[in-house]
Each structure stands twice: as structure tokens, then as C-alpha cells.
Amino acid sequence: MTKLEARSKTKSVRMPIVIVFAYVLSLGPAVILVMLRSYGVFNDTSFDVMLLVNWVVEFATYTSSLGNPLIYAYYNGAFRKELIRMFCKRKDKRELTHTW
């Protein structure tokens, strides 16, 4: 196997691992919340606290829809180079404006 093939296989294995980890972080809290509710853990919790917990869990769930396209795009070499170039240009502009 050549070095390029090994690198390609590593990237192709790494991306699904990152995606699964992102799904666990975004959809896992909702599953845990439902499980804890079913066991009655939150029976004595105030409405305000439960509202906040539900809001945080919903926010984490919706981040899945935002994060996955960015993860896929980051593994695209052309997109990654453009992103790095854009941030480097922005950094250079800030340094130039703050030097005087």
C-alpha cells in the first residue's frame, strides 16, 4: 500500500468516527433525559429548572444539523484550504490595523 492510499484510508475511517461522536454529543443528551424522566429522577425538580434542561437538550439536538455539514466540508481538502486561507487573511488584516 502506498503512502497516499494509507492516508486516504485513514481519512475515510476518521470521518465516520467524528460523525458518530458528533451524533452522540448532540442526540445523546435527549436519550439520557428521557431515560432519567422514565425513572422519576426529575419528579422533585422545579418547572424552571426542567425548562432550562429541556432547552439545553433541544439546543444540543439541533446542533447535529449544523455540525455535520461542517464536518463533511472540513474533510474536503479544497474547502479546508480556503477556510484556512480566509482566516489567515483576516488575521493579517487585524494585525495590520492594530499595529499603529
C-alpha positions in Angstrom: 0.0 0.0 0.0 1.4 3.4 -0.9 1.6 6.3 1.4 -1.2 8.1 -0.4 -3.5 5.1 -0.1 -2.8 4.8 3.6 -3.5 8.4 4.1 -6.8 8.2 2.2 -7.9 5.1 4.2 -7.1 6.9 7.5 -9.2 9.9 6.4 -12.1 7.7 5.3 -12.1 5.9 8.7 -11.6 9.1 10.8 -14.6 10.9 9.3 -17.3 8.3 10.3 -15.7 8.2 13.8 -16.0 12.0 14.1 -19.6 11.9 12.7 -20.7 9.2 15.2 -19.0 11.1 18.1 -20.9 14.3 17.0 -24.2 12.4 16.9 -23.6 11.0 20.4 -22.9 14.5 21.7 -25.9 16.0 20.0 -28.5 13.2 20.3 -27.2 11.5 23.5 -28.5 14.1 26.0 -32.0 13.7 24.7 -31.9 10.0 25.2 -30.4 10.3 28.6 -33.1 12.9 29.6 -35.9 10.6 28.5 -34.4 7.7 30.4 -33.9 9.8 33.6 -37.5 11.0 33.3 -38.8 7.5 33.0 -37.1 6.5 36.3 -38.6 9.6 38.0 -35.3 11.3 38.7 -36.8 14.7 38.0 -40.1 14.3 40.0 -39.0 16.9 42.6 -37.4 19.3 40.2 -38.9 22.7 39.7 -40.5 23.7 36.4 -37.9 26.4 35.7 -35.0 24.0 36.0 -36.8 21.4 33.8 -37.5 24.1 31.2 -33.8 25.1 31.2 -32.7 21.4 30.9 -35.1 20.8 28.1 -33.9 23.9 26.3 -30.3 22.9 26.6 -31.1 19.3 25.4 -33.1 20.7 22.4 -30.2 23.0 21.5 -27.7 20.1 21.6 -30.1 18.1 19.4 -30.3 20.9 16.8 -26.6 21.3 16.7 -26.4 18.0 14.9 -28.0 19.5 11.9 -25.5 22.4 12.0 -22.3 20.4 12.7 -22.5 17.5 10.3 -22.2 19.6 7.0 -19.3 21.4 8.5 -17.6 18.2 9.4 -18.1 16.8 5.9 -16.9 20.0 4.4 -13.8 20.1 6.5 -12.7 16.7 5.2 -12.9 18.2 1.7 -9.3 19.4 1.0 -10.3 22.4 -1.2 -12.7 23.7 1.4 -10.2 23.3 4.2 -7.5 25.2 2.3 -10.0 28.0 1.5 -11.1 28.2 5.2 -7.5 28.4 6.4 -6.7 31.0 3.8 -9.7 33.1 4.8 -8.8 33.0 8.5 -5.1 33.8 7.7 -6.1 36.8 5.7 -8.5 38.0 8.4 -5.7 37.6 11.0 -3.2 39.5 8.8 -5.8 42.4 8.4 -6.3 42.6 12.1 -2.6 42.7 12.8 -2.1 45.5 10.3 -4.9 47.6 11.7 -3.8 47.2 15.3 -0.1 48.0 14.8 -0.4 51.7 14.6 
